[in-house]
Amino acid sequence: MAKKQGQMVASGAFQVFGSKRSDQVSELLGEVFGRDDVEALAADWRGVVYFTLAEDETIDPETVVGFDPSSGSSGELATVDEVLEAVRTGEVADAVDVASFDAWRTATGTRSLDMGSCVPPALVEFLGGDPSERVVEPEDLVTYVATSAAIMGRLEELGVEPGDEIPDEVFDESYWP
């Protein structure tokens, strides 16, 4: 699905990666999930990334998986052909809540997102954030995904359970090797 050049839908609400961005995000997702068969296809304005898994026995290689770094959730969504058709027709915009994106753009005076930018929640959901409260300035997708994954990994390593108080060590760089 990745092309040499990327493709934007609805002022950046959905972004189909070009080959360079696909490689960059694929490598990051591979590190996050501990796999080497991840092919990143796209992302949306909320920072949700869409990818396939070439070597998973439980998922068809043509199945697109979505990963939301804010909540940590992931799951099967559609086939590559269905996503491409939704991009072609523009219907993918509705699937990624373009109405909320347009409201954010109006509120912030932002015309469109650049390729590789996203508008994540002001505080990630797994730390108690509200997904409807978004940052004011777009953020780099790779930085957002990497930061969210690192914080989630630290929480898991410290044995923090949902509802537990977040220990200061999570954000203390000197604590982590």
Chimera marker file (.cmm) of the C-alpha trace (Angstrom):
<marker_set name="trace">
<marker id="1" x="0.000" y="0.000" z="0.000" r="1" g="1" b="0" radius="0.5"/>
<marker id="2" x="2.881" y="2.376" z="0.699" r="1" g="1" b="0" radius="0.5"/>
<marker id="3" x="3.893" y="4.478" z="-2.256" r="1" g="1" b="0" radius="0.5"/>
<marker id="4" x="7.010" y="6.463" z="-3.026" r="1" g="1" b="0" radius="0.5"/>
<marker id="5" x="5.034" y="9.616" z="-2.164" r="1" g="1" b="0" radius="0.5"/>
<marker id="6" x="2.450" y="9.717" z="0.596" r="1" g="1" b="0" radius="0.5"/>
<marker id="7" x="-1.179" y="10.695" z="0.238" r="1" g="1" b="0" radius="0.5"/>
<marker id="8" x="-3.256" y="12.943" z="2.494" r="1" g="1" b="0" radius="0.5"/>
<marker id="9" x="-7.023" y="12.704" z="2.923" r="1" g="1" b="0" radius="0.5"/>
<marker id="10" x="-9.232" y="15.468" z="4.362" r="1" g="1" b="0" radius="0.5"/>
<marker id="11" x="-6.492" y="17.999" z="5.171" r="1" g="1" b="0" radius="0.5"/>
<marker id="12" x="-4.345" y="15.368" z="6.875" r="1" g="1" b="0" radius="0.5"/>
<marker id="13" x="-7.051" y="13.571" z="8.859" r="1" g="1" b="0" radius="0.5"/>
<marker id="14" x="-5.721" y="10.353" z="7.300" r="1" g="1" b="0" radius="0.5"/>
<marker id="15" x="-2.203" y="9.990" z="5.926" r="1" g="1" b="0" radius="0.5"/>
<marker id="16" x="-1.065" y="7.147" z="3.687" r="1" g="1" b="0" radius="0.5"/>
<marker id="17" x="2.681" y="6.855" z="4.107" r="1" g="1" b="0" radius="0.5"/>
<marker id="18" x="5.229" y="7.094" z="1.351" r="1" g="1" b="0" radius="0.5"/>
<marker id="19" x="8.087" y="4.595" z="1.393" r="1" g="1" b="0" radius="0.5"/>
<marker id="20" x="10.439" y="6.637" z="3.615" r="1" g="1" b="0" radius="0.5"/>
<marker id="21" x="7.823" y="7.335" z="6.310" r="1" g="1" b="0" radius="0.5"/>
<marker id="22" x="6.552" y="3.750" z="6.081" r="1" g="1" b="0" radius="0.5"/>
<marker id="23" x="10.064" y="2.420" z="6.742" r="1" g="1" b="0" radius="0.5"/>
<marker id="24" x="10.555" y="4.792" z="9.686" r="1" g="1" b="0" radius="0.5"/>
<marker id="25" x="7.226" y="3.959" z="11.353" r="1" g="1" b="0" radius="0.5"/>
<marker id="26" x="7.584" y="0.231" z="10.568" r="1" g="1" b="0" radius="0.5"/>
<marker id="27" x="10.925" y="0.146" z="12.361" r="1" g="1" b="0" radius="0.5"/>
<marker id="28" x="9.461" y="1.934" z="15.390" r="1" g="1" b="0" radius="0.5"/>
<marker id="29" x="6.404" y="-0.344" z="15.555" r="1" g="1" b="0" radius="0.5"/>
<marker id="30" x="8.691" y="-3.350" z="15.193" r="1" g="1" b="0" radius="0.5"/>
<marker id="31" x="10.553" y="-2.189" z="18.299" r="1" g="1" b="0" radius="0.5"/>
<marker id="32" x="7.313" y="-1.475" z="20.172" r="1" g="1" b="0" radius="0.5"/>
<marker id="33" x="5.843" y="-4.899" z="19.411" r="1" g="1" b="0" radius="0.5"/>
<marker id="34" x="9.118" y="-6.860" z="19.305" r="1" g="1" b="0" radius="0.5"/>
<marker id="35" x="8.549" y="-8.012" z="15.711" r="1" g="1" b="0" radius="0.5"/>
<marker id="36" x="10.307" y="-7.678" z="12.387" r="1" g="1" b="0" radius="0.5"/>
<marker id="37" x="7.308" y="-8.221" z="10.112" r="1" g="1" b="0" radius="0.5"/>
<marker id="38" x="5.504" y="-4.901" z="10.644" r="1" g="1" b="0" radius="0.5"/>
<marker id="39" x="4.710" y="-2.765" z="7.586" r="1" g="1" b="0" radius="0.5"/>
<marker id="40" x="3.284" y="0.619" z="8.514" r="1" g="1" b="0" radius="0.5"/>
<marker id="41" x="0.714" y="1.850" z="6.029" r="1" g="1" b="0" radius="0.5"/>
<marker id="42" x="-0.862" y="4.987" z="7.407" r="1" g="1" b="0" radius="0.5"/>
<marker id="43" x="-1.798" y="7.071" z="10.423" r="1" g="1" b="0" radius="0.5"/>
<marker id="44" x="-4.629" y="9.379" z="11.316" r="1" g="1" b="0" radius="0.5"/>
<marker id="45" x="-4.808" y="12.789" z="12.937" r="1" g="1" b="0" radius="0.5"/>
<marker id="46" x="-5.290" y="11.256" z="16.404" r="1" g="1" b="0" radius="0.5"/>
<marker id="47" x="-1.971" y="9.417" z="16.203" r="1" g="1" b="0" radius="0.5"/>
<marker id="48" x="-3.488" y="5.996" z="15.523" r="1" g="1" b="0" radius="0.5"/>
<marker id="49" x="-1.161" y="4.001" z="13.252" r="1" g="1" b="0" radius="0.5"/>
<marker id="50" x="-2.262" y="1.378" z="10.731" r="1" g="1" b="0" radius="0.5"/>
<marker id="51" x="-0.063" y="-1.547" z="9.705" r="1" g="1" b="0" radius="0.5"/>
<marker id="52" x="0.055" y="-5.141" z="8.507" r="1" g="1" b="0" radius="0.5"/>
<marker id="53" x="1.888" y="-8.163" z="9.900" r="1" g="1" b="0" radius="0.5"/>
<marker id="54" x="3.515" y="-10.384" z="7.280" r="1" g="1" b="0" radius="0.5"/>
<marker id="55" x="4.347" y="-13.368" z="9.476" r="1" g="1" b="0" radius="0.5"/>
<marker id="56" x="1.511" y="-13.702" z="11.985" r="1" g="1" b="0" radius="0.5"/>
<marker id="57" x="-0.208" y="-17.088" z="11.930" r="1" g="1" b="0" radius="0.5"/>
<marker id="58" x="-3.426" y="-15.675" z="13.410" r="1" g="1" b="0" radius="0.5"/>
<marker id="59" x="-3.852" y="-12.649" z="11.105" r="1" g="1" b="0" radius="0.5"/>
<marker id="60" x="-4.012" y="-12.620" z="7.316" r="1" g="1" b="0" radius="0.5"/>
<marker id="61" x="-1.104" y="-10.541" z="5.922" r="1" g="1" b="0" radius="0.5"/>
<marker id="62" x="-3.662" y="-8.367" z="4.093" r="1" g="1" b="0" radius="0.5"/>
<marker id="63" x="-5.400" y="-7.411" z="7.344" r="1" g="1" b="0" radius="0.5"/>
<marker id="64" x="-4.811" y="-3.884" z="8.568" r="1" g="1" b="0" radius="0.5"/>
<marker id="65" x="-4.242" y="-3.563" z="12.297" r="1" g="1" b="0" radius="0.5"/>
<marker id="66" x="-4.740" y="-0.294" z="14.147" r="1" g="1" b="0" radius="0.5"/>
<marker id="67" x="-2.675" y="0.743" z="17.176" r="1" g="1" b="0" radius="0.5"/>
<marker id="68" x="-3.706" y="3.633" z="19.414" r="1" g="1" b="0" radius="0.5"/>
<marker id="69" x="-0.661" y="4.708" z="21.446" r="1" g="1" b="0" radius="0.5"/>
<marker id="70" x="-2.840" y="6.776" z="23.791" r="1" g="1" b="0" radius="0.5"/>
<marker id="71" x="-4.841" y="3.829" z="25.077" r="1" g="1" b="0" radius="0.5"/>
<marker id="72" x="-2.389" y="1.090" z="24.170" r="1" g="1" b="0" radius="0.5"/>
<marker id="73" x="-5.116" y="-0.794" z="22.341" r="1" g="1" b="0" radius="0.5"/>
<marker id="74" x="-4.719" y="-2.514" z="18.997" r="1" g="1" b="0" radius="0.5"/>
<marker id="75" x="-6.864" y="-4.676" z="16.797" r="1" g="1" b="0" radius="0.5"/>
<marker id="76" x="-7.788" y="-5.851" z="13.350" r="1" g="1" b="0" radius="0.5"/>
<marker id="77" x="-9.758" y="-3.292" z="11.332" r="1" g="1" b="0" radius="0.5"/>
<marker id="78" x="-10.091" y="-4.064" z="7.622" r="1" g="1" b="0" radius="0.5"/>
<marker id="79" x="-8.199" y="-5.423" z="4.640" r="1" g="1" b="0" radius="0.5"/>
<marker id="80" x="-5.604" y="-3.421" z="2.740" r="1" g="1" b="0" radius="0.5"/>
<marker id="81" x="-7.971" y="-3.303" z="-0.273" r="1" g="1" b="0" radius="0.5"/>
<marker id="82" x="-10.807" y="-1.963" z="1.896" r="1" g="1" b="0" radius="0.5"/>
<marker id="83" x="-8.562" y="0.750" z="3.311" r="1" g="1" b="0" radius="0.5"/>
<marker id="84" x="-7.340" y="1.709" z="-0.176" r="1" g="1" b="0" radius="0.5"/>
<marker id="85" x="-10.929" y="1.926" z="-1.402" r="1" g="1" b="0" radius="0.5"/>
<marker id="86" x="-11.909" y="4.080" z="1.595" r="1" g="1" b="0" radius="0.5"/>
<marker id="87" x="-8.940" y="6.360" z="0.837" r="1" g="1" b="0" radius="0.5"/>
<marker id="88" x="-9.911" y="6.537" z="-2.849" r="1" g="1" b="0" radius="0.5"/>
<marker id="89" x="-13.524" y="7.470" z="-2.057" r="1" g="1" b="0" radius="0.5"/>
<marker id="90" x="-12.666" y="9.681" z="0.907" r="1" g="1" b="0" radius="0.5"/>
<marker id="91" x="-14.816" y="7.564" z="3.233" r="1" g="1" b="0" radius="0.5"/>
<marker id="92" x="-11.787" y="6.953" z="5.442" r="1" g="1" b="0" radius="0.5"/>
<marker id="93" x="-12.255" y="10.510" z="6.758" r="1" g="1" b="0" radius="0.5"/>
<marker id="94" x="-15.510" y="9.528" z="8.462" r="1" g="1" b="0" radius="0.5"/>
<marker id="95" x="-13.860" y="6.429" z="9.939" r="1" g="1" b="0" radius="0.5"/>
<marker id="96" x="-11.268" y="8.622" z="11.685" r="1" g="1" b="0" radius="0.5"/>
<marker id="97" x="-13.782" y="11.161" z="13.041" r="1" g="1" b="0" radius="0.5"/>
<marker id="98" x="-13.120" y="13.974" z="10.584" r="1" g="1" b="0" radius="0.5"/>
<marker id="99" x="-15.836" y="16.069" z="12.275" r="1" g="1" b="0" radius="0.5"/>
<marker id="100" x="-13.762" y="16.260" z="15.469" r="1" g="1" b="0" radius="0.5"/>
<marker id="101" x="-10.648" y="16.931" z="13.409" r="1" g="1" b="0" radius="0.5"/>
<marker id="102" x="-12.388" y="19.791" z="11.604" r="1" g="1" b="0" radius="0.5"/>
<marker id="103" x="-13.569" y="21.202" z="14.943" r="1" g="1" b="0" radius="0.5"/>
<marker id="104" x="-9.976" y="21.057" z="16.228" r="1" g="1" b="0" radius="0.5"/>
<marker id="105" x="-8.698" y="22.747" z="13.060" r="1" g="1" b="0" radius="0.5"/>
<marker id="106" x="-11.269" y="25.522" z="13.430" r="1" g="1" b="0" radius="0.5"/>
<marker id="107" x="-10.521" y="26.009" z="17.138" r="1" g="1" b="0" radius="0.5"/>
<marker id="108" x="-6.759" y="26.196" z="16.540" r="1" g="1" b="0" radius="0.5"/>
<marker id="109" x="-6.765" y="27.968" z="13.173" r="1" g="1" b="0" radius="0.5"/>
<marker id="110" x="-4.861" y="25.078" z="11.605" r="1" g="1" b="0" radius="0.5"/>
<marker id="111" x="-5.440" y="24.584" z="7.877" r="1" g="1" b="0" radius="0.5"/>
<marker id="112" x="-4.067" y="21.073" z="7.615" r="1" g="1" b="0" radius="0.5"/>
<marker id="113" x="-1.628" y="18.625" z="9.155" r="1" g="1" b="0" radius="0.5"/>
<marker id="114" x="1.719" y="17.929" z="7.575" r="1" g="1" b="0" radius="0.5"/>
<marker id="115" x="2.567" y="14.346" z="6.680" r="1" g="1" b="0" radius="0.5"/>
<marker id="116" x="3.806" y="12.631" z="9.840" r="1" g="1" b="0" radius="0.5"/>
<marker id="117" x="2.030" y="14.996" z="12.236" r="1" g="1" b="0" radius="0.5"/>
<marker id="118" x="-0.751" y="14.131" z="14.636" r="1" g="1" b="0" radius="0.5"/>
<marker id="119" x="-2.929" y="15.678" z="17.329" r="1" g="1" b="0" radius="0.5"/>
<marker id="120" x="-2.761" y="13.299" z="20.293" r="1" g="1" b="0" radius="0.5"/>
<marker id="121" x="-4.643" y="13.734" z="23.555" r="1" g="1" b="0" radius="0.5"/>
<marker id="122" x="-3.139" y="16.358" z="25.861" r="1" g="1" b="0" radius="0.5"/>
<marker id="123" x="-2.517" y="13.482" z="28.302" r="1" g="1" b="0" radius="0.5"/>
<marker id="124" x="-2.465" y="9.886" z="27.068" r="1" g="1" b="0" radius="0.5"/>
<marker id="125" x="-5.475" y="7.830" z="28.067" r="1" g="1" b="0" radius="0.5"/>
<marker id="126" x="-3.436" y="5.191" z="29.911" r="1" g="1" b="0" radius="0.5"/>
<marker id="127" x="-2.337" y="7.959" z="32.318" r="1" g="1" b="0" radius="0.5"/>
<marker id="128" x="-5.926" y="9.108" z="32.819" r="1" g="1" b="0" radius="0.5"/>
<marker id="129" x="-6.224" y="11.548" z="29.910" r="1" g="1" b="0" radius="0.5"/>
<marker id="130" x="-9.434" y="12.340" z="28.096" r="1" g="1" b="0" radius="0.5"/>
<marker id="131" x="-9.245" y="11.541" z="24.368" r="1" g="1" b="0" radius="0.5"/>
<marker id="132" x="-11.475" y="14.523" z="23.575" r="1" g="1" b="0" radius="0.5"/>
<marker id="133" x="-8.926" y="16.951" z="25.059" r="1" g="1" b="0" radius="0.5"/>
<marker id="134" x="-6.316" y="17.356" z="22.330" r="1" g="1" b="0" radius="0.5"/>
<marker id="135" x="-3.015" y="19.202" z="22.163" r="1" g="1" b="0" radius="0.5"/>
<marker id="136" x="-3.158" y="22.648" z="20.558" r="1" g="1" b="0" radius="0.5"/>
<marker id="137" x="-0.058" y="22.251" z="18.363" r="1" g="1" b="0" radius="0.5"/>
<marker id="138" x="0.448" y="19.217" z="16.101" r="1" g="1" b="0" radius="0.5"/>
<marker id="139" x="3.144" y="16.776" z="17.196" r="1" g="1" b="0" radius="0.5"/>
<marker id="140" x="5.495" y="14.501" z="15.283" r="1" g="1" b="0" radius="0.5"/>
<marker id="141" x="3.869" y="11.066" z="14.960" r="1" g="1" b="0" radius="0.5"/>
<marker id="142" x="7.075" y="9.074" z="15.482" r="1" g="1" b="0" radius="0.5"/>
<marker id="143" x="7.964" y="11.035" z="18.619" r="1" g="1" b="0" radius="0.5"/>
<marker id="144" x="4.430" y="10.626" z="19.989" r="1" g="1" b="0" radius="0.5"/>
<marker id="145" x="4.333" y="6.860" z="19.375" r="1" g="1" b="0" radius="0.5"/>
<marker id="146" x="7.852" y="6.341" z="20.759" r="1" g="1" b="0" radius="0.5"/>
<marker id="147" x="7.184" y="8.431" z="23.870" r="1" g="1" b="0" radius="0.5"/>
<marker id="148" x="3.846" y="6.747" z="24.572" r="1" g="1" b="0" radius="0.5"/>
<marker id="149" x="5.369" y="3.287" z="24.136" r="1" g="1" b="0" radius="0.5"/>
<marker id="150" x="8.317" y="4.142" z="26.395" r="1" g="1" b="0" radius="0.5"/>
<marker id="151" x="6.056" y="5.412" z="29.170" r="1" g="1" b="0" radius="0.5"/>
<marker id="152" x="3.788" y="2.384" z="28.851" r="1" g="1" b="0" radius="0.5"/>
<marker id="153" x="6.819" y="0.095" z="28.972" r="1" g="1" b="0" radius="0.5"/>
<marker id="154" x="8.078" y="1.808" z="32.102" r="1" g="1" b="0" radius="0.5"/>
<marker id="155" x="4.685" y="1.414" z="33.770" r="1" g="1" b="0" radius="0.5"/>
<marker id="156" x="4.663" y="-2.277" z="32.919" r="1" g="1" b="0" radius="0.5"/>
<marker id="157" x="8.255" y="-2.734" z="34.138" r="1" g="1" b="0" radius="0.5"/>
<marker id="158" x="7.376" y="-1.072" z="37.463" r="1" g="1" b="0" radius="0.5"/>
<marker id="159" x="4.292" y="-3.288" z="37.814" r="1" g="1" b="0" radius="0.5"/>
<marker id="160" x="1.852" y="-0.371" z="37.819" r="1" g="1" b="0" radius="0.5"/>
<marker id="161" x="-1.738" y="-1.569" z="37.480" r="1" g="1" b="0" radius="0.5"/>
<marker id="162" x="-4.711" y="0.458" z="36.201" r="1" g="1" b="0" radius="0.5"/>
<marker id="163" x="-5.877" y="2.769" z="38.975" r="1" g="1" b="0" radius="0.5"/>
<marker id="164" x="-2.502" y="2.773" z="40.759" r="1" g="1" b="0" radius="0.5"/>
<marker id="165" x="-0.798" y="6.068" z="41.476" r="1" g="1" b="0" radius="0.5"/>
<marker id="166" x="1.854" y="6.823" z="38.849" r="1" g="1" b="0" radius="0.5"/>
<marker id="167" x="5.291" y="6.637" z="40.511" r="1" g="1" b="0" radius="0.5"/>
<marker id="168" x="7.757" y="9.489" z="39.922" r="1" g="1" b="0" radius="0.5"/>
<marker id="169" x="10.272" y="6.969" z="38.528" r="1" g="1" b="0" radius="0.5"/>
<marker id="170" x="8.232" y="6.728" z="35.322" r="1" g="1" b="0" radius="0.5"/>
<marker id="171" x="9.373" y="10.233" z="34.341" r="1" g="1" b="0" radius="0.5"/>
<marker id="172" x="12.832" y="10.189" z="35.977" r="1" g="1" b="0" radius="0.5"/>
<marker id="173" x="15.372" y="9.689" z="33.187" r="1" g="1" b="0" radius="0.5"/>
<marker id="174" x="18.155" y="8.953" z="35.696" r="1" g="1" b="0" radius="0.5"/>
<marker id="175" x="16.203" y="5.925" z="36.963" r="1" g="1" b="0" radius="0.5"/>
<marker id="176" x="16.269" y="4.213" z="33.570" r="1" g="1" b="0" radius="0.5"/>
<marker id="177" x="19.433" y="2.769" z="31.996" r="1" g="1" b="0" radius="0.5"/>
<link id1="1" id2="2" r="1" g="1" b="0" radius="0.2"/>
<link id1="2" id2="3" r="1" g="1" b="0" radius="0.2"/>
<link id1="3" id2="4" r="1" g="1" b="0" radius="0.2"/>
<link id1="4" id2="5" r="1" g="1" b="0" radius="0.2"/>
<link id1="5" id2="6" r="1" g="1" b="0" radius="0.2"/>
<link id1="6" id2="7" r="1" g="1" b="0" radius="0.2"/>
<link id1="7" id2="8" r="1" g="1" b="0" radius="0.2"/>
<link id1="8" id2="9" r="1" g="1" b="0" radius="0.2"/>
<link id1="9" id2="10" r="1" g="1" b="0" radius="0.2"/>
<link id1="10" id2="11" r="1" g="1" b="0" radius="0.2"/>
<link id1="11" id2="12" r="1" g="1" b="0" radius="0.2"/>
<link id1="12" id2="13" r="1" g="1" b="0" radius="0.2"/>
<link id1="13" id2="14" r="1" g="1" b="0" radius="0.2"/>
<link id1="14" id2="15" r="1" g="1" b="0" radius="0.2"/>
<link id1="15" id2="16" r="1" g="1" b="0" radius="0.2"/>
<link id1="16" id2="17" r="1" g="1" b="0" radius="0.2"/>
<link id1="17" id2="18" r="1" g="1" b="0" radius="0.2"/>
<link id1="18" id2="19" r="1" g="1" b="0" radius="0.2"/>
<link id1="19" id2="20" r="1" g="1" b="0" radius="0.2"/>
<link id1="20" id2="21" r="1" g="1" b="0" radius="0.2"/>
<link id1="21" id2="22" r="1" g="1" b="0" radius="0.2"/>
<link id1="22" id2="23" r="1" g="1" b="0" radius="0.2"/>
<link id1="23" id2="24" r="1" g="1" b="0" radius="0.2"/>
<link id1="24" id2="25" r="1" g="1" b="0" radius="0.2"/>
<link id1="25" id2="26" r="1" g="1" b="0" radius="0.2"/>
<link id1="26" id2="27" r="1" g="1" b="0" radius="0.2"/>
<link id1="27" id2="28" r="1" g="1" b="0" radius="0.2"/>
<link id1="28" id2="29" r="1" g="1" b="0" radius="0.2"/>
<link id1="29" id2="30" r="1" g="1" b="0" radius="0.2"/>
<link id1="30" id2="31" r="1" g="1" b="0" radius="0.2"/>
<link id1="31" id2="32" r="1" g="1" b="0" radius="0.2"/>
<link id1="32" id2="33" r="1" g="1" b="0" radius="0.2"/>
<link id1="33" id2="34" r="1" g="1" b="0" radius="0.2"/>
<link id1="34" id2="35" r="1" g="1" b="0" radius="0.2"/>
<link id1="35" id2="36" r="1" g="1" b="0" radius="0.2"/>
<link id1="36" id2="37" r="1" g="1" b="0" radius="0.2"/>
<link id1="37" id2="38" r="1" g="1" b="0" radius="0.2"/>
<link id1="38" id2="39" r="1" g="1" b="0" radius="0.2"/>
<link id1="39" id2="40" r="1" g="1" b="0" radius="0.2"/>
<link id1="40" id2="41" r="1" g="1" b="0" radius="0.2"/>
<link id1="41" id2="42" r="1" g="1" b="0" radius="0.2"/>
<link id1="42" id2="43" r="1" g="1" b="0" radius="0.2"/>
<link id1="43" id2="44" r="1" g="1" b="0" radius="0.2"/>
<link id1="44" id2="45" r="1" g="1" b="0" radius="0.2"/>
<link id1="45" id2="46" r="1" g="1" b="0" radius="0.2"/>
<link id1="46" id2="47" r="1" g="1" b="0" radius="0.2"/>
<link id1="47" id2="48" r="1" g="1" b="0" radius="0.2"/>
<link id1="48" id2="49" r="1" g="1" b="0" radius="0.2"/>
<link id1="49" id2="50" r="1" g="1" b="0" radius="0.2"/>
<link id1="50" id2="51" r="1" g="1" b="0" radius="0.2"/>
<link id1="51" id2="52" r="1" g="1" b="0" radius="0.2"/>
<link id1="52" id2="53" r="1" g="1" b="0" radius="0.2"/>
<link id1="53" id2="54" r="1" g="1" b="0" radius="0.2"/>
<link id1="54" id2="55" r="1" g="1" b="0" radius="0.2"/>
<link id1="55" id2="56" r="1" g="1" b="0" radius="0.2"/>
<link id1="56" id2="57" r="1" g="1" b="0" radius="0.2"/>
<link id1="57" id2="58" r="1" g="1" b="0" radius="0.2"/>
<link id1="58" id2="59" r="1" g="1" b="0" radius="0.2"/>
<link id1="59" id2="60" r="1" g="1" b="0" radius="0.2"/>
<link id1="60" id2="61" r="1" g="1" b="0" radius="0.2"/>
<link id1="61" id2="62" r="1" g="1" b="0" radius="0.2"/>
<link id1="62" id2="63" r="1" g="1" b="0" radius="0.2"/>
<link id1="63" id2="64" r="1" g="1" b="0" radius="0.2"/>
<link id1="64" id2="65" r="1" g="1" b="0" radius="0.2"/>
<link id1="65" id2="66" r="1" g="1" b="0" radius="0.2"/>
<link id1="66" id2="67" r="1" g="1" b="0" radius="0.2"/>
<link id1="67" id2="68" r="1" g="1" b="0" radius="0.2"/>
<link id1="68" id2="69" r="1" g="1" b="0" radius="0.2"/>
<link id1="69" id2="70" r="1" g="1" b="0" radius="0.2"/>
<link id1="70" id2="71" r="1" g="1" b="0" radius="0.2"/>
<link id1="71" id2="72" r="1" g="1" b="0" radius="0.2"/>
<link id1="72" id2="73" r="1" g="1" b="0" radius="0.2"/>
<link id1="73" id2="74" r="1" g="1" b="0" radius="0.2"/>
<link id1="74" id2="75" r="1" g="1" b="0" radius="0.2"/>
<link id1="75" id2="76" r="1" g="1" b="0" radius="0.2"/>
<link id1="76" id2="77" r="1" g="1" b="0" radius="0.2"/>
<link id1="77" id2="78" r="1" g="1" b="0" radius="0.2"/>
<link id1="78" id2="79" r="1" g="1" b="0" radius="0.2"/>
<link id1="79" id2="80" r="1" g="1" b="0" radius="0.2"/>
<link id1="80" id2="81" r="1" g="1" b="0" radius="0.2"/>
<link id1="81" id2="82" r="1" g="1" b="0" radius="0.2"/>
<link id1="82" id2="83" r="1" g="1" b="0" radius="0.2"/>
<link id1="83" id2="84" r="1" g="1" b="0" radius="0.2"/>
<link id1="84" id2="85" r="1" g="1" b="0" radius="0.2"/>
<link id1="85" id2="86" r="1" g="1" b="0" radius="0.2"/>
<link id1="86" id2="87" r="1" g="1" b="0" radius="0.2"/>
<link id1="87" id2="88" r="1" g="1" b="0" radius="0.2"/>
<link id1="88" id2="89" r="1" g="1" b="0" radius="0.2"/>
<link id1="89" id2="90" r="1" g="1" b="0" radius="0.2"/>
<link id1="90" id2="91" r="1" g="1" b="0" radius="0.2"/>
<link id1="91" id2="92" r="1" g="1" b="0" radius="0.2"/>
<link id1="92" id2="93" r="1" g="1" b="0" radius="0.2"/>
<link id1="93" id2="94" r="1" g="1" b="0" radius="0.2"/>
<link id1="94" id2="95" r="1" g="1" b="0" radius="0.2"/>
<link id1="95" id2="96" r="1" g="1" b="0" radius="0.2"/>
<link id1="96" id2="97" r="1" g="1" b="0" radius="0.2"/>
<link id1="97" id2="98" r="1" g="1" b="0" radius="0.2"/>
<link id1="98" id2="99" r="1" g="1" b="0" radius="0.2"/>
<link id1="99" id2="100" r="1" g="1" b="0" radius="0.2"/>
<link id1="100" id2="101" r="1" g="1" b="0" radius="0.2"/>
<link id1="101" id2="102" r="1" g="1" b="0" radius="0.2"/>
<link id1="102" id2="103" r="1" g="1" b="0" radius="0.2"/>
<link id1="103" id2="104" r="1" g="1" b="0" radius="0.2"/>
<link id1="104" id2="105" r="1" g="1" b="0" radius="0.2"/>
<link id1="105" id2="106" r="1" g="1" b="0" radius="0.2"/>
<link id1="106" id2="107" r="1" g="1" b="0" radius="0.2"/>
<link id1="107" id2="108" r="1" g="1" b="0" radius="0.2"/>
<link id1="108" id2="109" r="1" g="1" b="0" radius="0.2"/>
<link id1="109" id2="110" r="1" g="1" b="0" radius="0.2"/>
<link id1="110" id2="111" r="1" g="1" b="0" radius="0.2"/>
<link id1="111" id2="112" r="1" g="1" b="0" radius="0.2"/>
<link id1="112" id2="113" r="1" g="1" b="0" radius="0.2"/>
<link id1="113" id2="114" r="1" g="1" b="0" radius="0.2"/>
<link id1="114" id2="115" r="1" g="1" b="0" radius="0.2"/>
<link id1="115" id2="116" r="1" g="1" b="0" radius="0.2"/>
<link id1="116" id2="117" r="1" g="1" b="0" radius="0.2"/>
<link id1="117" id2="118" r="1" g="1" b="0" radius="0.2"/>
<link id1="118" id2="119" r="1" g="1" b="0" radius="0.2"/>
<link id1="119" id2="120" r="1" g="1" b="0" radius="0.2"/>
<link id1="120" id2="121" r="1" g="1" b="0" radius="0.2"/>
<link id1="121" id2="122" r="1" g="1" b="0" radius="0.2"/>
<link id1="122" id2="123" r="1" g="1" b="0" radius="0.2"/>
<link id1="123" id2="124" r="1" g="1" b="0" radius="0.2"/>
<link id1="124" id2="125" r="1" g="1" b="0" radius="0.2"/>
<link id1="125" id2="126" r="1" g="1" b="0" radius="0.2"/>
<link id1="126" id2="127" r="1" g="1" b="0" radius="0.2"/>
<link id1="127" id2="128" r="1" g="1" b="0" radius="0.2"/>
<link id1="128" id2="129" r="1" g="1" b="0" radius="0.2"/>
<link id1="129" id2="130" r="1" g="1" b="0" radius="0.2"/>
<link id1="130" id2="131" r="1" g="1" b="0" radius="0.2"/>
<link id1="131" id2="132" r="1" g="1" b="0" radius="0.2"/>
<link id1="132" id2="133" r="1" g="1" b="0" radius="0.2"/>
<link id1="133" id2="134" r="1" g="1" b="0" radius="0.2"/>
<link id1="134" id2="135" r="1" g="1" b="0" radius="0.2"/>
<link id1="135" id2="136" r="1" g="1" b="0" radius="0.2"/>
<link id1="136" id2="137" r="1" g="1" b="0" radius="0.2"/>
<link id1="137" id2="138" r="1" g="1" b="0" radius="0.2"/>
<link id1="138" id2="139" r="1" g="1" b="0" radius="0.2"/>
<link id1="139" id2="140" r="1" g="1" b="0" radius="0.2"/>
<link id1="140" id2="141" r="1" g="1" b="0" radius="0.2"/>
<link id1="141" id2="142" r="1" g="1" b="0" radius="0.2"/>
<link id1="142" id2="143" r="1" g="1" b="0" radius="0.2"/>
<link id1="143" id2="144" r="1" g="1" b="0" radius="0.2"/>
<link id1="144" id2="145" r="1" g="1" b="0" radius="0.2"/>
<link id1="145" id2="146" r="1" g="1" b="0" radius="0.2"/>
<link id1="146" id2="147" r="1" g="1" b="0" radius="0.2"/>
<link id1="147" id2="148" r="1" g="1" b="0" radius="0.2"/>
<link id1="148" id2="149" r="1" g="1" b="0" radius="0.2"/>
<link id1="149" id2="150" r="1" g="1" b="0" radius="0.2"/>
<link id1="150" id2="151" r="1" g="1" b="0" radius="0.2"/>
<link id1="151" id2="152" r="1" g="1" b="0" radius="0.2"/>
<link id1="152" id2="153" r="1" g="1" b="0" radius="0.2"/>
<link id1="153" id2="154" r="1" g="1" b="0" radius="0.2"/>
<link id1="154" id2="155" r="1" g="1" b="0" radius="0.2"/>
<link id1="155" id2="156" r="1" g="1" b="0" radius="0.2"/>
<link id1="156" id2="157" r="1" g="1" b="0" radius="0.2"/>
<link id1="157" id2="158" r="1" g="1" b="0" radius="0.2"/>
<link id1="158" id2="159" r="1" g="1" b="0" radius="0.2"/>
<link id1="159" id2="160" r="1" g="1" b="0" radius="0.2"/>
<link id1="160" id2="161" r="1" g="1" b="0" radius="0.2"/>
<link id1="161" id2="162" r="1" g="1" b="0" radius="0.2"/>
<link id1="162" id2="163" r="1" g="1" b="0" radius="0.2"/>
<link id1="163" id2="164" r="1" g="1" b="0" radius="0.2"/>
<link id1="164" id2="165" r="1" g="1" b="0" radius="0.2"/>
<link id1="165" id2="166" r="1" g="1" b="0" radius="0.2"/>
<link id1="166" id2="167" r="1" g="1" b="0" radius="0.2"/>
<link id1="167" id2="168" r="1" g="1" b="0" radius="0.2"/>
<link id1="168" id2="169" r="1" g="1" b="0" radius="0.2"/>
<link id1="169" id2="170" r="1" g="1" b="0" radius="0.2"/>
<link id1="170" id2="171" r="1" g="1" b="0" radius="0.2"/>
<link id1="171" id2="172" r="1" g="1" b="0" radius="0.2"/>
<link id1="172" id2="173" r="1" g="1" b="0" radius="0.2"/>
<link id1="173" id2="174" r="1" g="1" b="0" radius="0.2"/>
<link id1="174" id2="175" r="1" g="1" b="0" radius="0.2"/>
<link id1="175" id2="176" r="1" g="1" b="0" radius="0.2"/>
<link id1="176" id2="177" r="1" g="1" b="0" radius="0.2"/>
</marker_set>
